[in-house]
Amino acid sequence: MPEQRARKYHQDRVAETLRDEISTMIQGELSDPRIGSAHVTEVVLNAGGKSARVYVANDGPTEDEEPMLAALAAARGFIRHELLERMGVRHVPELTFHLDRTDRVTARIDELLGRRRRSKGSSSSQTPAPTPEANKGA
């Protein structure tokens, strides 16, 4: 059991280091203008450590998302090479970039819940209050 905990801890540390280093590269070292409004939200390392999913959020308009992912895919070799040098490890996982839409989904859920609360509030205010005569018969 402690071995599994240690492995999980190590993978979490590696994923966090990957997230920090890739974020640094995206912010200042990649010169592709399509990547300008991107930031890394999470890195999920697979169990064997051979591959990792990098979730990237876009701060710009939605039409910039596909070109941003294409630019990151094109820069994958450079990013892996830089990670190899910076981290000082023998193996850097294969990276795949995915769009992180959690902010938009969360905003949409909040909007729907707000509508539901408003509609419940307005429908309860439209129902007539019970009259005192109705309570006498009960």
Number of C-alpha atoms within 10 A of each C-alpha: 5 7 8 9 10 11 12 13 12 12 18 15 12 18 21 16 15 24 20 15 18 20 18 14 16 20 16 9 11 17 11 13 10 17 20 17 17 21 19 23 16 19 24 19 21 13 11 9 15 12 15 20 17 22 18 23 20 21 12 11 8 8 9 16 20 12 13 23 20 14 16 24 15 12 14 16 13 13 20 18 11 16 20 15 11 10 14 10 9 7 12 21 17 14 20 15 18 17 17 17 12 11 10 10 11 11 11 12 12 12 12 12 12 12 12 12 12 12 12 12 11 11 10 11 10 9 8 7 8 8 8 8 8 8 8 7 6 5
